[in-house]
Amino acid sequence: MANGDRVLLWRHGQTDWNIVNRFQGHSDIPLNDVGVYQAQHAARLLAGMKPTAIVSSDLGRARRTAQELADLVHLPVSVDSDLRETNGGLWEGRTGRENREADWANFVRWIDGDDNPAGETGETRSQVANRAVAAIERALAAGGEKQLLIVATHGGTARCVLGKLLGLPQSHWGVIGGLSNAAWSILQKNPRGWHLVEHNAGSLPEPIYGEESGAEPNLR
C-alpha cells in the first residue's frame, strides 16, 4: 500500500434482523427492501468518487450491497470471507435483550469492548480485526497507485478495522461510533500511518440499527 491510498469501509444495507436488534454474525441474512434501496442510493454517491477496486465479505447482505456499486462503475467484486461480521457463537439469532438475559456477564463485557469470545464459541474482537485488516492489505497489494478501495463489510467488523488501523488501544475501540446501514467511513494512508477523513457518511443522520446487536436503551 502507498501513501495516498484510501480505504472506504461500507456497511451493508438494512436487514430484517437489524431492525429487531438480532445478532447476525455469520448468519447469511439478506437485505430487505429498504436495504436494497439504501445500497442503491449509496452506490450512486460512491460511484462519483471513482473507486479503483471493490472487495466484499462473502455474506449475501454485503455482496448485494457491493454489487449495486459494481453495476454502476463496471468493476468486479472480489470476495473475501475474512471481511465477514464477527462469529457470534451462541449469541447469533438472538436479540440483545435475549443475550443479556441468557449470558449477562459475557455479553456486557463484550459490548464494553473486552476481548472475550462472542457467544462463548465465537470470535474475539482482535481476531476479527486481524483477519479483516489482512484482507484489506491483500486487496491493496493487488492494486496500483492512489487507490480508492471500497470494502463492503459489516458494522462490527468495520469498527474493529478502524480501531486497529488508527492504532487505538483495543479498550478504546468503542469510542468509534457505529455505522448506519449503507453508510461508510474513509481512511487515508499518509507518512505517519492511517487517519480517518470521514465517518458514518452518506446521508442525513439515520438510526444505527443493530449496534453490534446489543444497543437496547435503559437495560444496563
N, C-alpha and C positions, 0 to 999 in steps of 0.2 A: 504494500500500500504506500501511497505517496502523499506528501503534504498537499493539501487542497482537495483530496478525496472527501466526498461526503457520503454518509450513510443515512438513509431515511427509514426509520422504523415505523411501519404502518400496521396498526391494529386492524384486524378483520372487522367486517360489518356485524351488525346485531344478529343474535340468535335467540330462539325462544328461551334457552337456558339462561342467557344473560339477564333477561327481563325479570326472572324469578330468583336470580342470585344463586343459581345452581352451579356447583363446581364442575367445570367442563374437563379440564386437564387434557388427557389423551383421547377422551371420548370424541368421536367424529360427528359432531353436531353441525348440521348445515345452516347457512344463512336463512333467516326468514325474509319475507318480502321487504320489510323495512331495511334489513341488512343489505339486500341486493341493491336497493335504491341508494343507500349510503355509499356503497362501494362504487357505484356508477358515478355518483356526484363527485366523490373524492378523486376518482380516476381522471375526470375532466380537468381538475385543478392540477394534479400531478403531471399530466401529460405536458402541460405548459412549461414545466421545469426541465424538460428534455432529459429524462433518465437515460443512463447508458446500459443498465442491466437490471433484471428483476430476479430475485430469488425468494422462494416461499417455503414455509412449513408445508409438510405433506398432508396436513389435515384439511378436509374439504372446505371449511369456512375460510381459511387463509388462501387456499388455492383459487377459490372462486373470486375472492377479493382481488388477488393479483391478476387474474385473467381479464378482469374488466379493464385494467390499465394496459395489459399486454395487447388487447384487441385494438386499442387506440393508437399505441405507439409502435406497433408491429415489432415487438421484441419477444423472444421466447421466455418462458418462465422456467428457471431452474428450480428443482425441488430438492430440499434438504431436510430430512427428518430431525436434524439437530436443532431446527428452529421451532419445534413443537412447543406447546404450552407445558408447564410443569406436570409431570406424572403425579396425580393427586392421590394415588393409592386408594385407601378405603374411603376417602372423602368424595371421590368422584360420583356424580349423580345426586349428591345431597345438597340442600341449601345451606347457607351459612348458619342459619338457626339450628338446623338438624345437626350440623357438625359441632356446634358449640355444646349442644345437649349431649351428644354421644362421646365427645373427646375434648372437653373444655380446655384442659391444661395444654395439650399439644397444639390444638388449633389456635388458641390465643397466642401462644409462643411464636407460632409460625407467622401469623398475621403481623405480630410485632417485629418480625424480621430476624428471628433466630434461624440458625442453620439446621434445624431438626428436619427429618424427612416428612414430607407432606403425607398425611394419611397413613402413618406408620410404615407403609411398604413403598412409598413413592420417593420422589427426589428431594434433595436439599436445594436451596437457592444457589449455592455455589456450584453444584453440579449443572444446574440449568444455565447459569452464566458461562461456565467453561465450555459447554458444548455449543451454545448459541454463538458465542464470540468466535469460536473456532470455525463455525460455518460461515460467518461473515468474513473472516480473514481468508478463507478458501475462495470465496466469491470475489473478493477484491484482488486476490493474487491472479485470478484468471482474466482480469480486465486491463485497461491501459491507463493513460494519464487523466487526471482531473475527472474522476468518475463521480457519478451520482447513482449509487446502488440503492435500489428500492428493496426493502426487506419486509415481506408480508408475513406477519407473525401474530403474537398474542400479547395480551396486556401484561401478564406476569413475566413472560419471557423478555418483553421489551424493557421492563423495569430492571431486571437483572443485568441485561446488556448495558443499559445506561449507567448503572452503578459501577459495573466493572470497568467499562471504558473510560469513565470520568475519574476513576481512581478513588472513589469514595469508600470509606470503611463500610464493611457489609452492614454493620449495625445502623448505618445512616442511609441505606438504600431506600428506606421507607419515606424519607423526606421528598423523594421524587413523586410528584402527583401522578395519578393514573392517566391512562389514555381513554378518551371516549371511543366508542365504536367507529371505525374507519378514520380516526384521527391519526396524526403522526408526530414524530419528533425527528429532528435533524441534528446529526453530529458531523463536525468537520475536523479533519486532521490538520494540525499546524505543527511547527517545530517543537513545541512543548507537549504535544500529545493531542488528545481529542478534547473538543469543547462543544458545548450544547448551544446551538444557534436558534432552535425553535423547539417548543414543547407543547403537546396537545393542540396542535394547529389543525386547521382545516375548515372551520365553520364558526358560527356563533356558538357560545358555550352550550354543550349538551350534557345530559346526565351521564355519569360514569357508571354504567351498569356493571354488576359483577366485578367489583373492585377486588380482584383476585378471589372472588366468590366468598367474601367474608364481610363485606361492608353493610351491616344492618344497624341502623341507629339505635342508640339507647339500650344496647344489650350488653355493654361492658362497663 
